Amino acid sequence: MIRVLLCFILLSLGQLLNAQEKLSENSEISVLTCSYGHELFTTYGHSALRVRDYETGMDKVFNWGTFNFGEPNFYLKFIRGKLPYRLAASPSNRFQRMYEGEQRWVKEQLLDLSQGQKNELYALLKENYKLENRSYQYDFFYDNCSTRITDLLMQSSGNSLQLPPQKIGSSFRMLINEFQDRHPWGDLGIDIILGSPTDLIANARERTFLPYKLYDALDRSSLEGKPFVRETRMMNELPDIPQPTLFLLSPLFWFGLLFLLVAFYTVKQLTSGSRALWLDKILLFVASALSIFMFFMWFGTDHQACYQNPNLLWALPTHLIALIFLFKKQRPDWLRYYFLFSILCLLLFVGYFLLRGFGMNPALLLIVAIYFIRFLFLSVKEKESSGMTWKAGGSW
């Protein structure tokens, strides 16, 4: 009992001494912005805070982008958006070497802070670094490695930090699309998986969820009438990683080619009288599988960006029912009207982007056009074949 009490006293005393620690006059705090890398998950770069005290020799980087691979049910939590991210502190030279090894540059923005403001920010950092406060529920748009820095800077300045005003409002989708050119297939996948929250207009603070946008915002911000960034320097000077994308490997090329083949095949069917259904069965199966995945991301995870997915207008979950009936020799009359309804949903999906004034992924537009052609074909043929039966071989 005495040992437990002694340990508690020593621990409390250590925390008290740590809480009283302040930065010297010869110290600085800066924001680090890291460039993108080769992998898809590095597309948007990374942000961290650096605290350096020349008198004590302390030089640490505080980084909110880490997680524990030993977390129980790691992969399940990661997929469902329930994996806790953590604040980590490491020596600056280790942080620098890691990004040099990945061939990624690191830019450092030295903040123009008074001694009191530096100590206030440092105190907030230490509070965040306490064991009970290190973990947080990551959110791609609203709570990540970059927004955590924005919030701390705002809090330590008493909300007197003035972020630059927006000239043109941009949605979250528009902002992330600026960085997707290097990964066109990833760009298409993101446009399919993300829901309507992605199309909300981001305010000045919300724009900083992207490290590059945080860098730009701080460069034009002011604190008490003075520029917030005193100096910008390179922590390690490396060129941007060249990532050329061949058009022949892009989804635009392949779905463009698929669109032409489907259009040619449909015209050939209309002229020859062929009514084979294998293509339509594949398309309905793919759309059904995607709809199930979208519903899982909406209702089965905590990924708020995947809620209310407009892609469910073209990948209807009811396509699974239509698919089942396509395997039957006799189908109900309402199936023709179902395909007409599906065409209407396709037009509503395109109208969703047109009314909001957002650009639509051209590869996704080609996918919608493919479904439009086949649904129109099926609705016409269902009307012509009223009262007739389909044979198992794909003919009427």
Sine and cosine of phi, psi and omega as CSV:
sin_phi,cos_phi,sin_psi,cos_psi,sin_omega,cos_omega
0.00,0.00,-0.67,0.74,0.00,-1.00
-0.91,0.41,-0.62,0.79,0.02,-1.00
-0.90,0.43,-0.67,0.75,0.02,-1.00
-0.88,0.47,-0.70,0.72,0.00,-1.00
-0.90,0.44,-0.65,0.76,0.00,-1.00
-0.90,0.43,-0.67,0.74,0.03,-1.00
-0.89,0.46,-0.65,0.76,0.01,-1.00
-0.90,0.44,-0.66,0.75,0.00,-1.00
-0.91,0.42,-0.70,0.72,0.00,-1.00
-0.90,0.43,-0.64,0.77,0.02,-1.00
-0.91,0.42,-0.69,0.72,0.01,-1.00
-0.90,0.44,-0.65,0.76,0.01,-1.00
-0.91,0.42,-0.64,0.77,0.02,-1.00
-0.90,0.44,-0.65,0.76,0.04,-1.00
-0.91,0.41,-0.60,0.80,0.00,-1.00
-0.91,0.40,-0.68,0.73,0.02,-1.00
-0.91,0.41,-0.62,0.78,0.02,-1.00
-0.91,0.42,-0.61,0.79,-0.01,-1.00
-0.93,0.37,-0.45,0.89,-0.02,-1.00
-1.00,0.09,-0.18,0.98,-0.02,-1.00
-0.91,0.42,0.72,-0.70,0.02,-1.00
-0.78,-0.62,0.33,-0.95,0.06,-1.00
-0.98,0.19,0.51,-0.86,0.03,-1.00
-0.98,0.18,0.10,-0.99,0.04,-1.00
-0.90,0.43,-0.46,0.89,-0.04,-1.00
-0.99,-0.11,0.88,0.47,-0.04,-1.00
-0.67,-0.74,0.25,-0.97,0.02,-1.00
-0.45,-0.89,0.46,-0.89,0.06,-1.00
-0.80,-0.60,0.71,-0.71,-0.04,-1.00
-0.65,-0.76,0.37,-0.93,0.07,-1.00
-0.98,-0.20,0.77,-0.64,0.02,-1.00
-0.98,-0.21,0.72,-0.69,0.08,-1.00
-0.86,-0.51,0.83,-0.56,-0.05,-1.00
-0.96,-0.28,0.63,-0.78,-0.04,-1.00
-0.97,0.26,0.17,-0.99,0.04,-1.00
-0.95,0.32,0.30,-0.95,0.02,-1.00
-0.86,-0.51,-0.32,-0.95,-0.02,-1.00
-0.97,0.25,-0.59,0.81,-0.12,-0.99
-0.98,0.20,0.41,-0.91,-0.03,-1.00
-0.88,0.48,-0.63,0.78,-0.08,-1.00
-0.95,0.32,-0.15,0.99,0.06,-1.00
-0.99,-0.16,0.15,0.99,-0.11,-0.99
-0.83,0.57,-0.60,0.80,-0.13,-0.99
-0.99,-0.11,0.06,1.00,-0.02,-1.00
0.99,0.17,-0.29,-0.96,-0.06,-1.00
-0.43,-0.90,0.42,-0.91,0.02,-1.00
-0.77,-0.64,0.49,-0.87,0.05,-1.00
-0.39,-0.92,0.20,-0.98,0.05,-1.00
-0.92,-0.39,0.68,-0.73,0.05,-1.00
-0.91,-0.42,0.75,-0.66,0.06,-1.00
-0.87,-0.48,0.83,-0.55,-0.05,-1.00
-0.75,-0.66,0.80,-0.61,0.05,-1.00
-0.85,-0.53,0.93,-0.36,-0.10,-1.00
-0.94,0.34,-0.43,0.90,-0.02,-1.00
-0.96,0.26,-0.68,0.73,-0.03,-1.00
-1.00,-0.02,-0.26,0.97,-0.02,-1.00
1.00,0.08,0.04,1.00,0.00,-1.00
-0.95,0.32,0.69,-0.72,0.05,-1.00
-0.47,-0.88,1.00,-0.07,-0.11,-0.99
-0.84,-0.54,0.47,-0.88,0.12,-0.99
-0.91,-0.42,0.79,-0.61,0.04,-1.00
-0.98,-0.21,0.83,-0.55,-0.21,-0.98
-0.74,-0.67,0.87,-0.49,-0.03,-1.00
-1.00,-0.06,0.26,0.97,-0.09,-1.00
-0.96,-0.27,0.45,0.89,-0.05,-1.00
-0.93,-0.36,0.35,-0.94,0.11,-0.99
-0.51,-0.86,0.23,-0.97,-0.10,-1.00
-0.99,-0.14,0.92,-0.39,0.02,-1.00
-0.92,0.40,-0.30,0.95,0.03,-1.00
-1.00,0.06,0.08,1.00,0.02,-1.00
-0.87,0.50,0.74,-0.67,0.04,-1.00
-0.84,0.55,0.66,-0.75,-0.02,-1.00
0.82,0.57,0.72,0.70,-0.12,-0.99
-0.82,0.57,-0.82,0.57,-0.11,-0.99
-0.92,0.40,-0.63,0.78,0.03,-1.00
-0.90,0.45,-0.69,0.72,0.02,-1.00
-0.91,0.41,-0.60,0.80,0.01,-1.00
-0.90,0.44,-0.72,0.70,-0.01,-1.00
-0.91,0.42,-0.63,0.78,-0.07,-1.00
-1.00,0.08,0.02,1.00,0.03,-1.00
0.96,0.27,0.39,0.92,-0.04,-1.00
-0.94,-0.34,0.11,0.99,-0.02,-1.00
-0.97,0.23,0.84,-0.54,0.02,-1.00
-0.96,0.28,0.76,-0.65,0.13,-0.99
-1.00,-0.02,0.32,-0.95,-0.12,-0.99
-0.71,-0.70,0.45,-0.89,0.15,-0.99
-1.00,0.06,0.80,-0.60,0.03,-1.00
-0.86,-0.52,0.53,-0.85,0.07,-1.00
-0.85,-0.52,0.75,-0.66,-0.02,-1.00
-0.59,-0.81,0.37,-0.93,0.07,-1.00
-0.86,0.51,0.62,-0.79,-0.06,-1.00
-0.87,0.49,-0.61,0.79,-0.03,-1.00
-0.91,0.41,-0.54,0.84,0.06,-1.00
-0.93,0.36,-0.68,0.74,0.03,-1.00
-0.88,0.48,-0.69,0.73,-0.02,-1.00
-0.90,0.43,-0.70,0.71,-0.01,-1.00
-0.89,0.45,-0.60,0.80,-0.01,-1.00
-0.88,0.47,-0.70,0.72,-0.02,-1.00
-0.97,0.24,-0.49,0.87,0.12,-0.99
-0.90,0.43,-0.63,0.78,0.05,-1.00
-0.90,0.43,-0.48,0.88,0.04,-1.00
-1.00,-0.03,0.09,1.00,0.01,-1.00
0.86,0.51,0.67,0.75,-0.01,-1.00
-0.86,-0.52,0.77,-0.64,0.01,-1.00
-0.97,0.25,0.36,-0.93,0.06,-1.00
-0.76,-0.65,0.87,-0.50,0.07,-1.00
-0.99,-0.17,0.61,-0.79,-0.06,-1.00
-0.87,-0.50,0.83,-0.56,0.06,-1.00
-0.96,-0.29,0.95,-0.32,-0.01,-1.00
-0.98,0.21,0.84,-0.54,-0.09,-1.00
-1.00,0.09,0.64,-0.77,0.01,-1.00
-1.00,-0.01,1.00,0.03,-0.07,-1.00
-0.88,-0.48,0.54,-0.84,0.14,-0.99
-0.96,0.28,0.19,-0.98,0.00,-1.00
-0.88,0.47,-0.63,0.78,0.02,-1.00
-0.91,0.41,-0.65,0.76,0.01,-1.00
-0.93,0.38,-0.60,0.80,0.05,-1.00
-0.90,0.44,-0.69,0.72,-0.01,-1.00
-0.93,0.36,-0.56,0.83,0.06,-1.00
-0.91,0.42,-0.70,0.71,0.03,-1.00
-0.91,0.41,-0.65,0.76,0.01,-1.00
-0.91,0.41,-0.61,0.79,0.04,-1.00
-0.90,0.45,-0.63,0.78,0.05,-1.00
-0.91,0.41,-0.62,0.79,0.05,-1.00
-0.89,0.46,-0.71,0.70,0.01,-1.00
-0.90,0.43,-0.58,0.81,0.05,-1.00
-0.91,0.42,-0.66,0.75,0.04,-1.00
-0.92,0.39,-0.48,0.88,-0.08,-1.00
-1.00,0.09,-0.12,0.99,0.10,-1.00
-0.85,0.53,0.57,-0.82,-0.12,-0.99
-0.81,0.59,-0.62,0.78,-0.05,-1.00
-0.98,0.22,-0.18,0.98,-0.04,-1.00
-0.92,-0.40,-0.07,1.00,-0.12,-0.99
-0.93,0.37,-0.59,0.81,-0.06,-1.00
-0.99,0.10,0.55,-0.84,0.07,-1.00
-0.49,-0.87,0.35,-0.94,-0.01,-1.00
-1.00,0.07,0.96,-0.27,-0.08,-1.00
-0.91,0.41,0.67,-0.75,0.14,-0.99
-0.71,-0.71,0.79,-0.61,-0.14,-0.99
-0.84,0.55,-0.64,0.77,-0.05,-1.00
-1.00,-0.07,-0.65,0.76,-0.25,-0.97
-0.95,-0.32,-0.27,0.96,-0.06,-1.00
-0.47,-0.88,1.00,0.04,-0.02,-1.00
-0.66,-0.76,-0.21,-0.98,-0.08,-1.00
-0.88,0.47,-0.42,0.91,-0.05,-1.00
-1.00,-0.02,-0.71,0.70,-0.01,-1.00
-0.92,0.39,-0.48,0.87,0.05,-1.00
-0.88,0.47,-0.61,0.79,0.03,-1.00
-0.93,0.37,-0.70,0.71,0.03,-1.00
-0.83,0.56,-0.74,0.68,-0.05,-1.00
-0.90,0.43,-0.64,0.77,0.02,-1.00
-0.91,0.40,-0.65,0.76,0.02,-1.00
-0.90,0.43,-0.65,0.76,0.04,-1.00
-0.92,0.40,-0.69,0.72,-0.03,-1.00
-0.91,0.41,-0.68,0.73,-0.05,-1.00
-0.94,0.33,-0.38,0.93,0.00,-1.00
-1.00,-0.08,0.09,1.00,-0.04,-1.00
0.92,0.39,0.54,0.84,-0.02,-1.00
0.86,0.51,0.39,0.92,0.05,-1.00
-1.00,-0.05,-0.04,1.00,0.07,-1.00
-0.94,0.33,0.82,-0.57,-0.05,-1.00
-0.98,-0.21,0.95,-0.30,0.09,-1.00
-0.98,0.22,0.50,-0.87,-0.04,-1.00
-0.91,0.42,0.61,-0.79,0.02,-1.00
-0.94,0.35,0.38,-0.92,0.02,-1.00
-1.00,0.02,0.75,-0.66,0.07,-1.00
-0.99,0.17,-0.69,0.73,0.01,-1.00
-0.76,-0.65,0.79,-0.61,0.02,-1.00
-0.93,0.37,0.72,-0.69,0.02,-1.00
-0.82,-0.57,0.62,-0.78,0.08,-1.00
-0.98,0.17,0.24,-0.97,0.06,-1.00
-0.87,0.50,-0.62,0.78,0.00,-1.00
-0.90,0.44,-0.67,0.74,0.01,-1.00
-0.90,0.44,-0.60,0.80,-0.03,-1.00
-0.93,0.38,-0.70,0.71,-0.03,-1.00
-0.96,0.29,-0.45,0.89,0.02,-1.00
-0.91,0.42,-0.38,0.93,0.03,-1.00
-0.90,0.43,-0.33,0.94,-0.10,-1.00
-0.91,-0.42,0.17,0.99,-0.12,-0.99
-0.99,-0.13,-0.03,1.00,-0.08,-1.00
-0.87,0.50,-0.51,0.86,-0.05,-1.00
-0.97,0.25,-0.28,0.96,-0.03,-1.00
-0.73,-0.68,0.96,0.28,-0.08,-1.00
-0.88,0.47,-0.56,0.83,0.04,-1.00
-0.95,0.33,-0.62,0.78,0.09,-1.00
-0.90,0.43,-0.60,0.80,0.04,-1.00
-0.87,0.49,-0.71,0.71,0.03,-1.00
-0.90,0.44,-0.71,0.71,0.01,-1.00
-0.88,0.48,-0.64,0.77,0.02,-1.00
-0.91,0.41,-0.66,0.76,0.01,-1.00
-0.91,0.40,-0.43,0.90,0.02,-1.00
-0.99,0.12,-0.62,0.78,-0.14,-0.99
-1.00,0.09,-0.45,0.90,-0.07,-1.00
-1.00,0.10,0.60,-0.80,-0.08,-1.00
-0.99,-0.14,-0.27,-0.96,-0.10,-1.00
-0.91,0.42,-0.45,0.89,0.09,-1.00
-0.84,0.54,-0.40,0.91,0.03,-1.00
-0.92,0.39,-0.35,0.94,-0.07,-1.00
-0.99,-0.12,0.13,0.99,0.11,-0.99
-0.97,0.25,0.51,-0.86,0.03,-1.00
-0.97,0.23,0.78,-0.62,-0.01,-1.00
-1.00,0.07,0.74,-0.68,0.06,-1.00
-0.99,0.16,-0.05,-1.00,-0.10,-1.00
-0.86,0.51,-0.67,0.75,0.00,-1.00
-0.95,0.31,-0.67,0.74,-0.07,-1.00
-0.91,0.41,-0.48,0.88,0.03,-1.00
-0.88,0.48,-0.41,0.91,-0.06,-1.00
-0.98,0.21,0.15,0.99,0.11,-0.99
-0.92,0.39,-0.33,0.95,0.09,-1.00
-0.99,-0.10,0.81,-0.59,-0.02,-1.00
-0.80,0.60,-0.65,0.76,0.00,-1.00
-0.91,0.42,-0.59,0.81,0.02,-1.00
-0.95,0.30,-0.55,0.83,0.10,-1.00
-0.89,0.45,-0.69,0.72,0.03,-1.00
-0.85,0.53,-0.75,0.66,-0.01,-1.00
-0.90,0.44,-0.65,0.76,-0.03,-1.00
-0.91,0.42,-0.72,0.70,0.00,-1.00
-0.90,0.44,-0.57,0.82,-0.01,-1.00
-0.90,0.44,-0.40,0.92,-0.03,-1.00
-0.91,-0.42,0.20,0.98,-0.03,-1.00
-1.00,0.01,0.29,-0.96,0.03,-1.00
-0.68,-0.73,0.47,-0.88,0.04,-1.00
-0.72,-0.69,0.88,-0.47,-0.03,-1.00
0.82,0.57,0.66,0.75,0.08,-1.00
0.99,0.15,0.03,1.00,-0.01,-1.00
-0.89,-0.46,0.47,-0.89,0.09,-1.00
-0.83,0.56,0.71,-0.70,-0.08,-1.00
-0.96,0.28,-0.52,0.85,0.00,-1.00
-0.99,-0.14,0.86,-0.51,-0.02,-1.00
-0.99,0.11,-0.58,0.82,-0.07,-1.00
-0.39,-0.92,0.59,-0.81,0.09,-1.00
-0.88,-0.48,0.76,-0.65,-0.03,-1.00
-0.60,-0.80,0.31,-0.95,0.01,-1.00
-1.00,-0.04,0.81,-0.59,0.07,-1.00
-0.98,0.20,-0.62,0.78,0.20,-0.98
-0.56,-0.83,0.83,-0.56,-0.15,-0.99
-1.00,-0.07,0.96,-0.27,0.02,-1.00
-0.73,-0.68,0.51,-0.86,0.04,-1.00
-0.96,0.28,0.36,-0.93,0.11,-0.99
-0.87,0.50,0.58,-0.81,0.00,-1.00
-0.95,0.30,0.87,-0.49,0.04,-1.00
-0.95,0.32,0.80,-0.60,0.01,-1.00
-0.72,-0.69,0.95,0.30,-0.01,-1.00
-0.92,0.40,0.62,-0.79,0.01,-1.00
-0.91,-0.41,0.88,-0.47,0.02,-1.00
-0.97,0.25,0.74,-0.67,-0.01,-1.00
-0.87,0.50,-0.56,0.83,-0.02,-1.00
-0.92,0.39,-0.27,0.96,0.02,-1.00
-0.97,-0.24,0.05,1.00,-0.09,-1.00
-1.00,0.05,0.43,-0.90,0.06,-1.00
-0.90,0.43,-0.47,0.88,0.03,-1.00
-0.88,0.47,-0.68,0.74,0.02,-1.00
-0.91,0.41,-0.76,0.65,-0.11,-0.99
-0.94,0.34,-0.63,0.78,0.04,-1.00
-0.97,0.23,-0.45,0.89,0.13,-0.99
-0.91,0.42,-0.68,0.73,0.05,-1.00
-0.90,0.43,-0.68,0.74,0.02,-1.00
-0.89,0.45,-0.63,0.77,0.04,-1.00
-0.87,0.49,-0.70,0.71,0.01,-1.00
-0.90,0.44,-0.67,0.75,0.01,-1.00
-0.91,0.42,-0.68,0.74,0.01,-1.00
-0.91,0.41,-0.67,0.74,0.02,-1.00
-0.89,0.46,-0.70,0.72,0.02,-1.00
-0.90,0.44,-0.70,0.71,-0.02,-1.00
-0.90,0.44,-0.63,0.77,0.00,-1.00
-0.92,0.40,-0.68,0.73,0.06,-1.00
-0.88,0.47,-0.65,0.76,0.02,-1.00
-0.90,0.44,-0.64,0.77,0.04,-1.00
-0.90,0.44,-0.65,0.76,-0.02,-1.00
-0.92,0.39,-0.60,0.80,-0.03,-1.00
-0.99,0.16,-0.51,0.86,-0.05,-1.00
-1.00,-0.07,-0.25,0.97,-0.03,-1.00
1.00,0.10,0.08,1.00,0.03,-1.00
-0.94,0.34,0.64,-0.77,-0.02,-1.00
-0.75,-0.66,0.62,0.78,0.03,-1.00
-0.90,0.43,0.58,-0.81,-0.11,-0.99
-0.93,-0.37,0.07,1.00,-0.11,-0.99
-0.87,0.50,-0.63,0.77,-0.01,-1.00
-0.91,0.41,-0.67,0.74,-0.02,-1.00
-0.93,0.37,-0.57,0.82,0.05,-1.00
-0.91,0.42,-0.65,0.76,0.03,-1.00
-0.90,0.44,-0.72,0.69,-0.03,-1.00
-0.89,0.45,-0.67,0.74,0.00,-1.00
-0.93,0.36,-0.58,0.81,0.04,-1.00
-0.91,0.41,-0.71,0.70,0.01,-1.00
-0.88,0.48,-0.71,0.70,0.00,-1.00
-0.90,0.44,-0.63,0.78,0.01,-1.00
-0.91,0.42,-0.69,0.72,0.01,-1.00
-0.89,0.46,-0.68,0.74,0.03,-1.00
-0.90,0.44,-0.63,0.77,-0.01,-1.00
-0.90,0.43,-0.63,0.78,0.04,-1.00
-0.89,0.46,-0.68,0.74,0.02,-1.00
-0.91,0.42,-0.65,0.76,0.02,-1.00
-0.90,0.43,-0.65,0.76,0.04,-1.00
-0.91,0.42,-0.61,0.79,0.05,-1.00
-0.89,0.45,-0.71,0.71,0.00,-1.00
-0.91,0.42,-0.48,0.88,0.00,-1.00
-0.98,0.20,-0.80,0.60,-0.14,-0.99
-0.99,-0.17,-0.33,0.95,-0.09,-1.00
-0.98,-0.22,0.01,1.00,-0.02,-1.00
-0.71,-0.70,0.12,-0.99,0.06,-1.00
-0.99,-0.17,0.24,0.97,0.01,-1.00
-0.97,0.23,1.00,-0.08,-0.06,-1.00
-0.87,0.49,-0.49,0.87,-0.02,-1.00
-0.92,0.39,-0.25,0.97,-0.02,-1.00
-0.99,-0.13,0.05,1.00,-0.02,-1.00
-0.96,0.26,0.45,-0.89,0.12,-0.99
0.76,0.65,0.85,0.52,-0.10,-1.00
-0.97,0.23,0.88,-0.47,0.01,-1.00
-0.92,0.39,-0.31,0.95,0.02,-1.00
-0.90,0.44,-0.27,0.96,0.06,-1.00
-0.93,0.36,-0.15,0.99,0.09,-1.00
-0.96,0.28,-0.53,0.85,0.06,-1.00
-0.98,-0.19,-0.48,0.88,0.07,-1.00
-0.98,-0.20,0.93,0.37,-0.06,-1.00
-0.93,0.37,0.68,-0.73,0.05,-1.00
-0.91,0.41,-0.40,0.92,0.01,-1.00
-0.96,0.28,-0.12,0.99,0.08,-1.00
-0.88,0.48,-0.42,0.91,0.03,-1.00
-0.90,0.44,-0.61,0.79,0.04,-1.00
-0.92,0.40,-0.71,0.70,0.02,-1.00
-0.87,0.49,-0.61,0.79,0.02,-1.00
-0.88,0.47,-0.68,0.74,0.01,-1.00
-0.87,0.49,-0.67,0.74,-0.03,-1.00
-0.94,0.33,-0.43,0.90,0.04,-1.00
-0.92,0.38,-0.34,0.94,0.04,-1.00
-1.00,0.08,-0.11,0.99,-0.03,-1.00
-1.00,-0.02,0.50,-0.87,0.04,-1.00
-0.95,0.32,-0.57,0.82,0.03,-1.00
-0.88,-0.48,0.73,-0.68,-0.04,-1.00
-0.83,-0.56,0.49,-0.87,-0.01,-1.00
-0.93,0.36,0.40,-0.92,-0.01,-1.00
-0.91,0.42,-0.46,0.89,-0.06,-1.00
-0.93,0.36,-0.20,0.98,-0.05,-1.00
-0.89,0.45,-0.58,0.81,0.05,-1.00
-0.88,0.48,-0.68,0.73,0.00,-1.00
-0.93,0.36,-0.46,0.89,0.06,-1.00
-0.91,0.42,-0.67,0.74,0.02,-1.00
-0.92,0.38,-0.56,0.83,0.09,-1.00
-0.91,0.42,-0.65,0.76,0.07,-1.00
-0.89,0.45,-0.62,0.78,0.02,-1.00
-0.90,0.43,-0.60,0.80,0.06,-1.00
-0.89,0.45,-0.68,0.74,0.04,-1.00
-0.87,0.50,-0.65,0.76,0.02,-1.00
-0.91,0.42,-0.60,0.80,0.06,-1.00
-0.88,0.47,-0.68,0.74,0.01,-1.00
-0.92,0.38,-0.59,0.81,0.05,-1.00
-0.91,0.41,-0.60,0.80,0.02,-1.00
-0.90,0.44,-0.71,0.71,0.04,-1.00
-0.91,0.42,-0.64,0.76,0.01,-1.00
-0.90,0.44,-0.50,0.86,0.04,-1.00
-0.83,0.56,-0.71,0.71,-0.01,-1.00
-0.97,0.24,-0.58,0.81,-0.01,-1.00
-0.92,0.40,-0.67,0.74,-0.03,-1.00
-0.93,0.37,-0.56,0.83,0.01,-1.00
-0.99,0.14,-0.18,0.98,0.04,-1.00
0.97,0.25,0.35,0.94,0.00,-1.00
-0.99,-0.15,0.54,-0.84,0.09,-1.00
-0.94,0.33,0.60,-0.80,-0.01,-1.00
-0.97,-0.26,0.66,-0.75,0.03,-1.00
-0.84,0.55,0.86,-0.52,-0.06,-1.00
-0.88,0.48,-0.55,0.84,0.04,-1.00
-0.91,0.41,-0.62,0.78,0.04,-1.00
-0.92,0.39,-0.58,0.81,0.05,-1.00
-0.90,0.43,-0.61,0.79,0.05,-1.00
-0.91,0.40,-0.62,0.79,0.05,-1.00
-0.88,0.48,-0.71,0.71,0.03,-1.00
-0.88,0.47,-0.64,0.77,0.00,-1.00
-0.91,0.42,-0.59,0.81,0.05,-1.00
-0.89,0.46,-0.72,0.69,0.02,-1.00
-0.91,0.41,-0.59,0.81,0.01,-1.00
-0.87,0.50,-0.72,0.70,-0.01,-1.00
-0.88,0.48,-0.72,0.69,-0.07,-1.00
-0.96,0.29,-0.59,0.81,0.05,-1.00
-0.92,0.39,-0.60,0.80,0.06,-1.00
-0.91,0.42,-0.67,0.74,0.05,-1.00
-0.87,0.49,-0.73,0.68,-0.03,-1.00
-0.91,0.42,-0.64,0.76,-0.01,-1.00
-0.91,0.41,-0.61,0.79,0.03,-1.00
-0.93,0.37,-0.72,0.69,-0.04,-1.00
-0.93,0.37,-0.54,0.84,0.06,-1.00
-0.91,0.42,-0.59,0.81,0.02,-1.00
-0.93,0.37,-0.68,0.73,-0.02,-1.00
-0.92,0.40,-0.53,0.85,-0.12,-0.99
-0.99,-0.16,0.36,0.93,-0.01,-1.00
-0.83,0.55,0.82,-0.57,0.01,-1.00
1.00,0.02,-0.12,0.99,0.02,-1.00
-0.99,-0.10,0.17,-0.99,-0.02,-1.00
-0.88,-0.48,0.47,-0.88,0.08,-1.00
-1.00,-0.09,0.67,-0.74,0.03,-1.00
-1.00,-0.04,0.41,-0.91,-0.08,-1.00
-0.87,0.49,-0.46,0.89,-0.03,-1.00
-0.97,0.24,-0.05,1.00,0.04,-1.00
0.98,-0.19,0.11,0.99,0.05,-1.00
-0.93,-0.36,0.18,-0.98,-0.05,-1.00
-0.99,0.14,0.00,0.00,0.00,0.00
